[in-house]
Amino acid sequence: MIISIAFTVYPVSNMERARAFYEHVLGLHMSYNYRDVWVEYEIGSSTFAITTTDMGHTPGAKGAVAAFEVSDFEAFIHRMKERAVLFVTEAFETPVCRMAVIEDPDGNHITIHKRHA
């Protein structure tokens, strides 16, 4: 029986550039660093990782997408625009949430998400 998702990982081509984006632009806090080839960020009860190791995945390949839940959607979107982050999809609303899609320096898509109360 599957009980949870252990981690989500994105391949990146340049760890220094990727860390600058995820830590300084998005504001994630590193929780684990293995030799600068695998870096993890604890987000709630989940883990998001970036890696430069060749795991058979290409950075920026348009595959799975991580969705990050934010506490203040409008403020976060405003901050991303101030930091000149590329928006793949501008903010939009669904019956259950608000979302926008941004891109990291390698072209990996990240959904910014806020559930309705």
WOCORHU-V895547 format. One record per pair of residues at least 4 apart in sequence whose ideal C-beta (glycine too) atoms are under 8 Angstrom apart, sorted by the first residue. I is the first residue (numbers start at 1). J is the second residue. D is the distance in Angstrom with one decimal. If there is no record, write none. Layout:
{{I	J	D} {I	J	D}}
This chain:
{{4	45	7.4} {4	46	7.9} {5	46	6.3} {6	47	7.0} {7	40	7.1} {7	46	7.1} {7	47	4.0} {7	48	7.0} {7	49	5.4} {8	46	7.1} {8	47	7.4} {8	48	5.3} {8	49	7.1} {8	64	7.6} {8	66	4.9} {9	48	7.6} {9	49	4.2} {9	50	6.9} {9	51	5.8} {9	55	7.7} {10	48	7.8} {10	49	7.5} {10	50	5.3} {10	51	7.6} {10	59	7.5} {10	66	7.0} {10	104	7.2} {10	106	7.6} {10	108	4.7} {11	50	7.7} {11	51	6.0} {11	52	7.5} {11	53	8.0} {11	55	6.5} {11	57	4.4} {11	58	6.5} {11	59	4.6} {11	61	7.8} {11	106	7.5} {11	108	7.9} {12	17	7.6} {12	18	3.8} {12	50	4.9} {12	51	6.8} {12	52	5.9} {12	59	5.2} {12	104	7.4} {12	105	7.7} {12	106	5.1} {12	108	7.5} {13	17	7.9} {13	18	7.9} {13	52	7.0} {13	59	4.6} {13	60	8.0} {13	106	5.4} {14	18	6.2} {14	52	7.5} {14	105	7.3} {14	106	7.8} {15	19	6.0} {15	36	5.3} {15	37	7.0} {15	39	6.9} {15	50	7.2} {15	52	5.1} {16	20	6.5} {17	21	6.7} {17	105	5.1} {18	22	6.2} {18	39	7.9} {18	50	5.1} {18	104	6.7} {18	105	6.3} {18	106	6.8} {19	23	5.4} {19	30	7.4} {19	39	6.2} {19	50	7.4} {20	24	5.2} {20	25	7.2} {21	25	4.8} {21	26	6.7} {21	104	5.3} {21	105	5.4} {22	26	5.2} {22	28	4.9} {22	41	6.7} {22	50	6.5} {22	104	7.3} {23	27	7.3} {23	28	5.7} {23	29	7.2} {23	30	6.5} {25	80	7.5} {25	83	5.2} {25	85	6.3} {26	68	7.5} {26	110	7.8} {28	41	4.2} {28	43	7.1} {28	48	7.2} {29	41	6.6} {29	42	7.7} {30	39	5.8} {30	40	7.1} {30	41	6.1} {31	40	5.2} {31	41	5.9} {31	42	4.3} {31	47	7.4} {32	38	7.9} {32	39	7.1} {32	40	4.1} {33	38	7.5} {33	39	5.0} {33	40	7.6} {34	38	4.2} {34	39	7.6} {36	52	7.8} {37	51	6.2} {37	52	5.1} {37	53	5.2} {38	49	6.2} {38	50	7.8} {38	51	4.7} {38	53	6.5} {39	49	6.5} {39	50	5.3} {39	51	7.5} {40	47	5.2} {40	48	7.2} {40	49	4.6} {41	47	7.0} {41	48	4.8} {41	49	7.3} {42	46	7.6} {42	47	5.8} {43	47	7.2} {43	48	5.4} {43	68	6.8} {44	69	7.6} {48	66	6.1} {48	68	7.8} {51	55	6.7} {57	61	6.4} {57	63	7.4} {59	106	3.8} {59	107	7.1} {59	108	6.7} {60	106	4.5} {60	107	3.0} {60	108	5.8} {62	107	7.9} {62	109	7.0} {65	101	7.4} {65	109	4.8} {65	110	7.0} {65	111	5.6} {66	110	5.8} {66	111	7.1} {67	99	7.6} {67	110	7.7} {67	111	3.8} {67	112	7.8} {67	113	4.6} {68	110	6.3} {68	111	7.1} {68	112	6.0} {68	113	6.5} {69	113	5.2} {69	114	6.7} {69	115	6.9} {70	76	4.4} {70	112	5.9} {70	113	7.0} {70	114	5.6} {71	114	7.9} {72	76	6.0} {72	114	7.8} {73	77	6.2} {73	91	7.4} {73	98	5.0} {73	112	7.2} {73	114	3.7} {74	78	6.2} {75	79	6.3} {76	80	6.5} {76	112	6.0} {77	81	6.5} {77	91	5.5} {77	100	5.8} {77	112	6.6} {78	82	6.4} {79	83	6.4} {80	85	4.1} {80	87	7.5} {80	100	8.0} {80	102	5.9} {80	112	7.3} {81	85	7.1} {81	87	7.6} {85	102	5.0} {85	103	7.5} {86	102	6.4} {86	103	4.5} {87	100	6.2} {87	101	7.0} {87	102	5.7} {87	103	7.8} {88	101	4.2} {88	102	6.6} {88	103	5.4} {88	109	5.7} {89	99	7.5} {89	100	6.0} {89	101	4.0} {90	100	6.0} {91	98	6.2} {91	99	7.1} {91	100	4.2} {92	98	7.2} {92	99	6.2} {92	100	7.2} {93	97	7.6} {93	98	5.2} {94	98	7.6} {94	99	7.0} {95	116	7.9} {96	115	6.5} {96	116	5.9} {97	113	5.8} {97	114	6.1} {97	115	5.0} {97	116	6.0} {98	113	7.4} {98	114	4.9} {98	116	7.6} {99	111	5.6} {99	112	6.7} {99	113	5.2} {99	114	7.8} {100	111	7.4} {100	112	4.9} {101	109	5.4} {101	110	7.0} {101	111	5.3} {101	112	7.4} {102	109	7.4} {102	110	5.2} {102	112	6.3} {103	107	5.7} {103	108	6.9} {103	109	5.9} {103	110	7.3} {104	108	4.6} {104	110	6.3}}
